[in-house]
Amino acid sequence: MTKIIGLTGGIGSGKTTVANEFSSYGIPVYITDQEARNLMQSDLVLNQIETEFGSTVFDKGVLLREKLSEIVFNDSEKLAKLNGIVHPAVKQHFKEWLLEHKKNPFVIYESAILFESGSYKECDYIINVEAPLEVRIQRVMERDKTTREKVLERIKNQWKDEEKSSKSDFIVKNTSMEAIKDEIVKILNFLRIKQIKS
């Protein structure tokens, strides 16, 4: 039975770097944000978004992602509605993806909102990536060409590191690439020993 390793961390913590490192060991990685973005191009999801948010978030049939983001980030009720459309689609897609990788002893399921969405319940183990708050803010500001206030707003909508780490099996402190690599080797060794014993 393939083990699902949940990978999470606050915005700008370096989850993608950690995910890529696992990938370099040949471990299949499912990036939920990326897959959600792809699924938001599917007719099924687009129709549900239009029903819920109206045609103002579309331009000639194309979803205006920025506009939709602005609406949901300032309204927790609307965010919940959007999540109610996207999360079930991602969940179904992941199930299908998992079947394609059933020969692998473990896979990585990367999600920024692993705990918030309840997806952590489906995972056998959980890794939380931590990084200093200031570093995270700077990283996201540069990456998304956004303001400090907007980054802090997004951070406020996520669980705090302490909460995530208290519910995680492993914590990767993203202080340097070397630290990340060392932690991943330890985690893989642990998982392989568990696999041999089971």
N, C-alpha and C positions, 0 to 999 in steps of 0.2 A: 504494500500500500504506500503510495507516494505521500511523503510528509510535506505539509505546507508550512513554510517558514515566513511568518509575517515580518515585513520590514517597514518601520515607520520612523517618524521624527518630525519635529516642527519645521515650518517653512524655512528654507535656507540652511538647514542643518547639514546637508550633504548626503541625503539619501541616494541620489542618483550616482554619486561617486562610489558609494558602498555597493549599490546594485551592480554597477559596471565591474567592480572588483570580483563579485561573486560570478558574474557572467564570464569573466576571463578564466574561471576554473571550469567552464563548461556547464554551469548550473543554469537551467532555464529561469528567466526572470520575467515576471508579469508586472508591467508598470501601469497601474490603474488610471492615472491621469491621461497618459498617452492613449490607452484603449478607450477611455471615456470620450476623449476628443474625437477619435475615429467613429465611435458609436453615435456621436451627436451629428454625424453626417448621414446616418441611416434614416430612411423614411419613417420608420416606426417611431423613433425618438423625436424627430423633427415635427411630426404630426401632433405628438403629445405636448411638445413645447408650445406649438402654435395654439392648441386648444387652451392651454393654461395661461400663456402670457400674451396671446394675441399677435396680430400681424405686424405690430410696431417693432418687434425685435427681428424682423426679416426685411431684406431689401431684394426685391426681384427673386424671391424664393431662397435667398442665401441668409443663413443665420448670422445676425450681427452679435458676435460673441462679446465684444466690449460692452455693448448696450445691455445685454442680458446680465453680464457680470456686475455692472453698476446697479442694476435693479436688485439682484439677490444679495449682494454684499452689504447693502444697507437695510435689509429687511429679512429678519430670521425666518419669518413665516414663508416668504417667497423662496428663500434658500432651501427650506425644508421641502417645498413643493418640487423644486428642480431636482433635488436629491432623490425624491420619491419617483422621479422619472428615470434618472440616470443610473442610480445604484442597482435597481433590479436588472437593468440591461447589462451592466458590467458583471453582476453576479452570474447571470446566465452565460455570458460570454466566457467568463473564467472557468466555469464548469466544463464547457466544450474544450477550452484550451488545455485544461488539466488532463482530459482524456487523451489528447494528442501527446502528452508528456508522461503518460502513466508508467513508462519503463524507467523513468528517473527515480532514484531513491528520495530526492527532495527537490522542491522548487521554491523560488522566492516570490512572494506576493507583496509588492511594494505599494503602500498607500499612505498618503499624508494623514488621512482621517480613519486609520485602521480602528482606533478605539471609538471615535465619535460615531462612525457608521455601524458599529457592532460587528464588523467583519473579523475582528480579533477572535471571536468565538469559533471561527472555522479553522483557526491556525493551531498547529501542533506546538510551535515555539514562536516567540516574538523577540525581535531585535529592535531596540530603540537607538536612534542616532542622536547624539547630543553635540551641541556646539555653543560657544558663548553667545549670548543674546546680541551683543553689539556686532559680532562677526556676521551673524545671520541677517541682521537688518541691512548692513552694508552690501552683503552678497545679493540679497533680493532687490535692493534699490538699483544696483548695477545691472543685474540680469533682466529685470522687468522694466527698467527705465521709469521707475516710479518714485513716489515721495516717501519719506520716513513715516509720515502719518498713516499713509495707506498700508504700509507694511505692518505697522503696529496694530492697525485695525484687523488685519488678517490673522496676526498672531493671537489677538484677543479671542478670535473665534475658535481657536484650537486648544486642546488640553495642554496643560503646563508639562514641562519635562519631568518634574517630580512625579506627577500622576502617571505619565506614560511609563517611566522607568520602574515604578513600583509594581506595575503589572507585566513587565517584560522579563524574559528569561536571560537576555543578554543586552549589555549596553556598550555601544561603540562610541567612544569619545573622539570626535573629529577635531583633533588638535594638529595633526599632520598626516600626510599620506602614509608615512611609516607606521604611525599608531593604528591607522585603519587596517593596513595590511596585516599587522601582528594580530589584531583582534579577530580578523576574518579567518586566519589560519587556526586560531584557538577554537573558534566556533565550528569550523569544518571538521577539525579533529574530534571534537565532542560529538558532533552529529554522526560521524563515521563510526565511532566506538559504539554509540547507541544502536546504530543500524546493524552492526555485527552481532551485538547482544540480543537484538529482537528476533 
